[in-house]
Amino acid sequence: SEQSLAWRGVSLGGWLLLEPGPSWQLFQRFSEPTNGVDSQELSSKPLRCEWDLMLRLRKHPDGLNALAHHRQTFITRDDFVRIRAAGLNAVRIPFGYWIVMGSTRAGQRSRTAKSSGRTAKTSKKQLRWPSGRRAERDPYEGPALQHLDNAVAWAEELGLQVLLDLHGAPGGESGEAPCGRRQRPGWSWRQWRFEESLRALRIVARRYRSSAAVTGIAVCNEPSHEVPTRVLCRFYDRAVRAIRKAGLRASTTTVVLPVFQRDLAPFVSAWEAVSKRAHQNVCFEVHWYHCFENAWNGRTFAQHLRAVQEHAEELRQFPVVVGEWSLALGCGSCPTRVSKDEMMTLFANAQLAAYREASHGWFFWSWSDHPGSAEWDWQQAIQKGLVPSRQSLRGELPSLPALPPLLNFGPDTASPPRATVAGRRSRGAARSPPRDAAAAAKARIDPLEAVFDEPASDTRVRIGDTVYLRAFHGRYVDVEGDQVRARYGDRGQWQQFLLCPYLASSADSEARALRDGDVVTLLAHTGKFLGMTGKQVTADWSAATPSCAFLVRTAGTPCEVRHRSVIFLQSQLTTKVLAPNEGNPADREAMMGNWRSFGEWQELLVEKPKCTAVHPPRPRRRSSLAKAVASPAMSPAMSPAMSPAASPCVPTLQLPSSWSERAKKAPEATPLKKRRNSFDGEDLDRPAPVATPNRKRKSVDGLGATAGALLEAAAASPALVNLAVTPGRKRQASI
């Protein structure tokens, strides 16, 4: 029966816990403050979570009526019918504690609270409130258990399974919006009211213990990594005991324990140490999104597919449900040889093939979302043909086409180790990245990259070539006016730079590939060189001076720089390494030369266009570069402060006049001019083709014809390559 199968379902996000994505209509309707009602502080505050929205709804004359209407109509029996018809067998219902118990307040004791265990003692300390003060109730509206009752009844009628998910715990299991209230900064894990959370779980367990449809209950959602592992495991242990005692038996109902932003294997070991393996039918929940945090934004599409392979191996080792996943990709996954829709179709099939390894199945987030968000909306994804449905989903899904084997970086590493600097150096001394064979392997290209990214015929990067520089977070370095930043995940005219030699001695070797230790300058599409202005990188130099000289460093033994090689750029003037100013939220996009280390976030990926229609225009002959280096002339536009008279010993680079004039004609990109999706230097005025209903893609076994053919042609073996997870190759904790 369906009740005995692994979950294959969707989350009903935005229904009984409001979020701006799926609940977009409610957030949009009340985004503007009510005249004469909202306080000035409330009026200026953006609506980021249900807590913020409820503060406004309670001030609005029609606010609570709108909330009641939303709960009544957002999910109905018809949705359950469509879910069943789509080939799914389960629904995950996220709800806030207020749906079960009504709104509570910090410091309020639960009548059913017990004082046993260390977690209870921690909670009792929380409950002590200063004399004469009493916390206000949370602004949520509840209880509203009739909606959960309806959902369970519809599931029973239609043969669907239900996973009840306590998505928002009292006090918040984190300081983020998905638990109902965004409390960053200032949230502490001690604000999580454990006793009230257990009370909510007991109420739900007693109410639905006789329902055949309820086959799972999750004790919380995405608990913060700040909660100590031992504290979290103790709460989980008490939660499982409370749920079983309330009547949800191990023979019929799985208790789901979320593992969020933590490595799974160590957490499982900690859990077994605390629980003494006393519980049956429990599983761990992971959320695998490929679009959040820099670790995912910096990945190419090929690297995302490799990560899915590793997920499949991890799922074979533990009892797991993939509680949330989507088709959204980080900004580093830009369509090149295949369309965006083909990428999402392939990504969907790859995940579905991998998640079949999950002992307890999977849930897609979400059933519905904002219009135009097919990567987050299962219904829209079905309409666009991105995911299988009906009988094809119920049956055996097609396997992912064989991928080219991953290069062997070493016996215990899935990817090369990070570059770090050993020891301390004296201030101002020249520094170099560490050099070892494993790090040098980073310059080698995964053959899967060539499937989706067609490089130039000559992959070597040479002096005189036009290149793109992609930062660690997936965004390309761009120039607007004199500002140098890393803002966008696609590449076009503003992201192009011409590699120029700095000193005359460099011209002798400009015919060979760029190597570790070469000194270069970067000419932007504006006709200006990049240089150091204090700690900031600017594009305000008409001629190359020492401020514009950058030393190329590779992450390993001396090697040629090729398409998609990783390099560091080190200022010759300051010896500091360039990177985005990620540590400053106010100006995190700006490129700075402020670091002495050669770390992962100082890495720059060099990419070449696949044709020569690039900006700035390239000289017709390479010999002109040598002439430019040998020329002692100074551009008239150069600032007096850096003229030869002011600095007679400063060597400069003068552009040939024809080159300078052509570079000046290149249109300067501004916020008023739309950026063009001119990947790889193709026609800058022609937008990239977009899949539309009138131009439907042909599909082969659920994959886009182009993507499927590319993979089949590139595959070196008939089976999916499985990568073993070893102690030396741990998945990053950015679930």
N, C-alpha and C positions, 0 to 999 in steps of 0.2 A: 504494500500500500504506500501512498504518498507519505504517510506519517513515518514510515520506516526509512525513507530515503534521506540522503544528505540534503541540507537546505540549498535551494537554488532560487534566490528571490531578490526582492528589492526592498529598500527602506522607504517608509512613508514619512520622509523628512518634511518638516515645516507644518505638520498637522497639530500635534499635541505638545510640541515645543517649537516655538517660532524662530526661524532663521531668515536673514535677509534674502538668501537665494531662493529656496522653494516657497517661502511666504512673501514673495516680492510684492504682491498686490497690496497686502496690508501695510507693509513698510512704506510703499510708495504713496499710498493714500494719506498716511499720517506723517509724511516726512516734513511737511510744513507746520510750524507751530501755530497754535490757536491764538488769534488776536485777543489780547486782554485776559487770557487765561493762564498761559504758561509763564513761568518765571523767566527772567533773563538768562539765568544759568541753564535752565532746561531748554530754552528756545535755541540756544547756540550749540547745543550738544547733538552730534550726529546719532542716528539710530543704528546701533551696531548689534543689538541683541534683544531678546524678549524683555529683559529688565528695563532697558531704555524705552522700548515701545510701550510697555505697560505704564510707565510714569506719565507718558503723554496720553494714553487712552483713558486713564482715570481722570484726567483733566478735561477731556473732550466730552461734550454732551452726548455724542453718539458712539463713544469709544468702546464701551463694554458690549453694546449691541453688535458692533462690527466684529468683535472678537467671537461672540456667540455664533454669529452667522458663519464666520470662517470655520469654526470647529464643526458646524453642522453640515457644511457643503464642500469643504476642501477635499475630503475623502468620503465616498459613499459606497453603497453596495455595487454600483456599476463599476467602480474602480477595481473591486475585488474580482468581478466577472472578467474584466479586461486583463487583469494580471493572470488569471487562470488560463484565459485564451491565448496569452502570449507564450505559454509553455513553462511558466514559472510555477513553483510548488510551495512558496513560502513568502511571508511578509515579516519584516522587522519593524516594530512599532516603537520609535523613540518617544518617550514622554518625560515630562518634568515631575518632580516629586509632588508638586501642587495639584496635579491631576488626581492624585491618590489621596492626599491628606489635607489639601487646602494650603494656604500660605502660612508659614511659620516665621519665627524670628530668632535671631541669634540670642542665646542665653535662655531659650525656652526649653524646659525639661519635658521629655516625653513620659507619659504615664506608664508606658510599657518598657521604658529604658531599664536596662540591667547594668549593674556596676562591675561585672566580672571582666577580667582581662585588662591588659595594659592599654588597649585602645579605648576602653571605657574610662579609664583613669584620665587619659588625655582629654577625652570629651568633657569630663566633669570639670577639669581645669578651665576649659573653654566656657562652661556654663556660668562661671562666677562673674557677675557683673557688678561694677562699682555701685555702692549704695546710692540710692536716689535716682539712678538712671535705668532706663528700660529701652532696649532696642526696638525700633519700629519693625513692623511686619514686612516681609518681602512683598513687593507690589504685585506678585502674581495673582491670577484669578483661578480659584478652584474651591472644592474638588469638582471633577467632571468625569467621574468614572463611567457614566453612561456611554461615553464614546468608546472607551476600551471594551465595554460590554458588547456594543454593536459590532465592533471589529472582530471579536472572538466568535460571535454568533455567525457572522457572514463567512468567516473562515471555516467553521464547522459545516455550514451548509454547502459550501463549494469545494470542500476537500483540500483546503490550504493549511499549511502549518504556520504557527505564529511564534515569533521570538519577541518577548516583551523586554524592552530595553529601558532601564532607568537611566535616561540620558542626561538628566539634570538632577544632581544630588543636593540636599540641603547644604548651604554654604558654598557649594561648588567643589567638584573634584579637581578642578583646575581654575585658573583665572581667565580662561578663554571663553568666547561667545557660545560655542556649542553646548556648554552646560547651562545656558540660560542667561548668564551675566558675564560680561567682559570686565575683569577687575585688574587689568594690567595698567600701570605697575601697582604694587602694593599688596597683591594677594599672597597669602601664606597657606600652606597645606593645613595648618592648624585651624583654619576657618571651616574646613570640611566637617560637618556635623555627622559623625559616624552613627551615633545612636538613632538619630532620626532617619538616616538612610536605611538602617536595619528595620526600622518600623515600617517604612514604605514597602520594603521587600516582603515583609511578613503579610501585610494587607493584601498585596497582589497575589502572593502564593496561596493564601487561604481562599481568595475569591475565585481563582481559576484552577484549583487543584483537581476538579472533576472534569475539566474540559480536555477532550482528546486532541483538540487543535493546538493547544499550548504545549509545544515540545521544547521550549527553551526560555530562559530568563537570564538577562545580563545584569550584573550587580552594579554597574556604573558605566560610564563612557569616557574614554580617553583620560584616565587619571594622570595628573601632572607628574613628570619625571622628578619633580622636587619632593614628592612624597617618598620618604625612605622605603626602600624595598621591603624591609622587615615589617614596617608598619602596614604597608599595603597588603602583604601576604597574611598578616594577622586579621585584617578586616575581611579579606576574602574567605578565610577559614571560618570566621564567625558568620559571614553571610551565607555560605553553603549550609552550615548547620541550621541556621534560622529558616532557610527555605525548605530544607528537608523536614524539619519539625513542623512546619506549617502545612505540609501535606503534598508538596510536589515531589514525587518519588523519583529515585534514580532510574527506575526501570522505564519511565516515560518522559522525563524532562531533563534536559542538559542545562547545567549551570555554566554560564559563560563568564570567563575572567579576562578582562581586557589587559593587554600588554602594549603600552603605548610609549614610543620614544625610549625604548629599552631593548637591549639584545635579548632575544627569546630564550636561548639556551641557559644563560646564567639565571634568568628569572625563574625558569622551570626548576632549576636546582634549588633556588631559595624557597620556592613554594613547597617542594617536596620535603625540605627540611622542617618547615613550619607545620605543615599539615600532617606529616608522618604518613603520607599516602593513604589517609583514612577515608578519602572521598571517592565515590564512583560517579561516572558519567559527568565529568567536568571537562571543559575544553578552554583553550586560550583563544583570545580574539586579537587579530592584527588588522590594522587599517593601512592599506598600501596605496598611497597617493603619489603620483609621479610629477606633481606640479608645485609643491610647496618647498620652501627653503632653498638655499643656494646649491646644496648638494644635488638636488634634482634639476634645478633650472640650468645648471651648467652642463647637463648631459645631452648628447646627441640622441637621435632616435635609435640608432644602433645600440647605444649604451643602455637605453631604456629596455630594449629587447633582451639584452644580456642580463639586466637586473631581474627581469621576469623569469629567466632561466634559473637564476639563483633562488628566487622565491619558490619555484617548484621543488627544488631539492630540500629546502627548509621545511616545506609542508609535509614531506615524507617522514620527518623525524619526530613530530609531536602532534597531539590531538589539537587541531586548529580549525577555526572558522575565519574566513576573510570577511570581516564584518562590514567593511566599507572599501569600495574601489570605484574608479571612474575612468573615463577615456581622456581626461585632461592631461596634457603634457607640459613640461617646463618650457620656458621661452627659448631654450637652446635647440629645441626640436622644430626647426623650420622646414617646410616642404621644399624639396629641390627636384629630384627626379620623379617623385610621386606627388599627388595632390594631398591636401590636408585630409579630405575624406578617406582617401586610400590609406593614409597613415593611421587614422583612427580605426578603420576597419581591421587592419592588420594588428594594431595594438589590442583591440578587443578580442580577436581570435587568439592572440598569444596569451592574454591573461586567462581567458576561459579554458584554454588547453592546460595552463599551469595550475589553475585553481581546482581542476578535477582531482588533484592530488590532496586537497584539503579533506581531512576526515569528516568534517562537519559542514562542508560546502561553502557558500559565499552569498553575499548580499551586495547588490549594486546600489550606489548612492547617486540619484534618488529616483523615485517613481516619476516625479514631476519637478520642474524647475523653471527658471525664467525663460521666456521665448528666445530662441536662438542659442540655447545652451545644450545642444545635443550631447556634449561630453558629460553632462551631469543629469540628463533626463532620459530615462529608458524609453519612454514613449516616443520622444523625438528621434532617438537613436534608431528605433525600429522603423520609423517612417523614412529615414534617410538610408536605410539598409546597412547601418554600421554594425549591428548585432544580429545574430540569428534569432528566430522566434518560432512559435508554434511547435510543430513536430520536430523540426530540425534542432530545437533547443532541448526538447524532451529526450531525443535519441542521443546516439553517440556523436559528439561534436567532432568535426574534422580536426586532425592534428595540425599544429603549426608546421608549415613547410620547413624542411631541413635548413638550418643556418650554417654558414661556413664555420669551421672550427675556430675557436678563439686561440690567439697566439699564446704560447706558454711563456709566461713572465717569470716563472720560478716554481719550485716544488710546492710552496705553501702560500702563494699569493695569487689572487684573481686579477689584481692590477698592481702596477709598480708602486713601491712604497713612496710615501711623501718625501719631498725634499726638505731637509732641515739643515741648519747650520750648527755644527758641533763646536763648542767652546766659544769664548768671548774674544772679540777683536778690539784693538785699540780704535778709538774714535777717528773716523776719517780714513782708516786703512782700507785698501782694496779688498773686496771679499769675493768669494766664488761659491757656487753651489757645490754640494758634495758630489763626488765622482765615484760611481761604482757601476758594475755591469747591469745590475737590476734596474737602476734608475735610467740607464742609457736605453733600456728596452722600451721606455715610454715613447721614444721617437718612432717606434714601429707602429704600423697602422693595422687595426683590426680589419680583416678583409670584409667584414660586414659593413663597414663605413662606406666602401666603394659602391655598395648596392644602392644606397640612397643619396650619395653625394658624388657627383661626377666632377672630378678635379680637372685641372688643365692637363694637356697631353704631357707636359714636362712637370713632374711633381716637385722638382728641385726649386727652392726659393733662391733667386739670384738678385744681386744688386741691379737696380733698374726695374724690378718687378713691382707690380701693384699688388698689395696684400690687404687682408682684413685682419684685425687683432681682436680675438674674442676673450673676454675676461672670465675669471673662474666661475662667475654666476650666470654664464650663458649670454651675456649682453655684449654687443660689439662696441669698441671704442669709436666715438664719433666726434666730429668737429662742427660746431655752430658758432659763427663769428670767431672770436678768439678763445671760446670755451671748449675744453676737451673733457668729455664725459663718456660714460658707458651706460647707455639708457635702454637700448632696444635689442630685441632678440632676432631681428631680421637685418639683412645687410643690403646696402645700396650705395649711392654716391657719397653720402656724408661719411660713410664708414671706410672709405678707400684711402690708402696711403701709398706713396711711392717711396721705395727704399733707395736711398742715395748714400754714396760713400762720404765719409767726413774728411779724411786727409788724402793727399795726393797718393800716398803709398798704397791706399786701399784700391785705387783705380787699377793697379796692375793686376789685381786678382778679382776684378768685378765679373769676369766671365765665368768663374766657378760658383758653386753653390755657396750660400751664406753659411758660415760656420761659427761655432762657439769662439768667442773672443773678438769677432769683428766689431768695428765701431761704425755705426750708421747714423743717418739722420732720417727723419720722416717728414715728407712733404704732403700736406693735406690738400683736399680738393679746392680749398680757398686760395692756393698758391702760397701759403705760409708754412713755415717749418714749426714743428713742435719743439718746445724748449721749457726749461725750468725757470719759473718766476717764484723765487723763494722755494716753498715746498710744493707749489701747485704747478701742474703741467698746463701750459697754454699754447695757443697757435697764433703767435703774434710776431713771428720772426721772418723778415723778408730774405735774410741771408743766414747761412748756418754759422753759428759761433760755438764756443765751448758749451754754452748752455743747451745747445741743440744736439749734442753728441751723446749717443746711448750705446753702451756696451751690451752685446748680445751674449747671453748665457744660456746654456742648455742644461737640462736636468740629467746630467750623466757625463760619460766620457766624451771628449771632443768628437763632434759628428756634424754632418751636413744637416741643414734645416730644410725640411720638406713640407709639403702641404699637410696641415694638421699636426705639425710638430709643436711641442710645448717649449716655450722659451721664457726667459726673464729679460727685462730691459732695465739696465742699471745706468743711472746718470753718471757720466764721466766727471761732471763738475762737483756733484755732491756725494757720489758713491752710493746713493740711496736707490732702492728698487721701486719701480712704478707699480701701482695697483689702484683700483677704485677705493674711494674713501669710505669703505663699508662701516667703519666704526663710528661714524658721525651721522646720526639719523637726519640731521638738518641738511646735509650736503653729501649724501652717500654716493651719488652718481659721479662726482668729480674725480678725475684722475689726479693722483698725488704721487710725489716721489718722497716718501716719508718713512720708509722702512729699511731696516738693515738686514732683514731676514729674507731667505729664499724659500718661502712656504707655499702651501697649496693655493692660498688666496692671492699670491703675487704671480701666479702662472698666467701666461698669455698664449692662446692657441693661434698659430699663424695659418691663414687660409689663403689660397690663390683663386682668382676668378678662372672660369673655364674658357674664356675668350679674351681678346685684347681690347674690346670696346669698353674702356675703363676711363675713370677720371682720377687724378689729373692725367691729361694726355701724355703718353710716353714719347720720348725722343725717337725719331725714326731710326737712328743708329746708336748702338751702344758706345761708339767712340765719342759721342758727344758728352757722355758722362765723364770720361777722362779729361776732355777739354774743360769741362765745368770745374773739375777739381783743380786743374792746373792754373785756371784763370785767377789772377790776383785782384781782379776788379771787385768793387763793392756795389751792391744794389743801391740806387739812389734813394730807395724808400727806407733804407736801414736807419734806425734811430741814431742820432748823434752820439749818444752815450756809448754805443757799441761800434763806432766808426774806427777805421784804421788809425786815425789821428789820436783817438782816445786810447786805443789799445793796439799799438803797433805790432805786437807779437801775436795777435790773435789770427789764426788761420781761418779763412772763410771760404764758403762754397758759393760761387756765382752761377746762377742758372743761365743757359743760353737764351738769348733774347727771344727767339722763336718759341721756345718752350714756355718762357714766362708769360708771353702774350697769350698763348693758347690756354695756359692755366688760369689766367685772369678771366677768360671768357666763360669758364665753368660756372654755371649758376650756383649761387650760394643758397643752401637749404635754410629755410626759416620755419618757425612754427606755423606761419600762415600758408606755407606750401606743403602739400601732403607729401609724406615720404612715399617713395615708390618701391614696390616689391621687386626691385631689379636684381634678383639673385644672380650672382656669378657674372655680373657685368653685361647681361643681355640688354636688349632694347630698353633704355631707361624710361621711355614714354609709354610703353605698353604694359598695362597691369598684368599681373600673373593670372592665368586662367583659373577660374573658380568653378567648382562643380555646382551645377544648378539642376532643378527638375527637368529643364529642357535639354540638358546635356548630361544624361545619366551615364554612369560608369558601367561597363560590363563587368560581371563578377565571375570568378572561377572558384568554386567551393567556398563561397562566402568571402573571398578576398578580392580586392580590386585586381583587374586583369594585369595591369602594369606591375603592381607590387608583387603579385603572385609569380609572374614570369621572371621578374628580377631575382627573387629569392631562389626559385628553382634553378635558374641558370648559375647562381653563385654558390649553391650548396655543394659541398664536397663529400657529403655522406648522406645516406638515405634516412637517417634518424636524427632527431633533435639531440644536440650535444648537451649533455648534463654535466654541470660543474659541481664537484664535491665541495661542500662547505667544510673548511678546515679551521683549526684554531688560529692560523695565520691569516685567514681570509674571512673576517667578520663583516656582515652587512652593516652599513652605517645605520645608527639609531635615529633615522629620520622617517619613520613610518608615515 
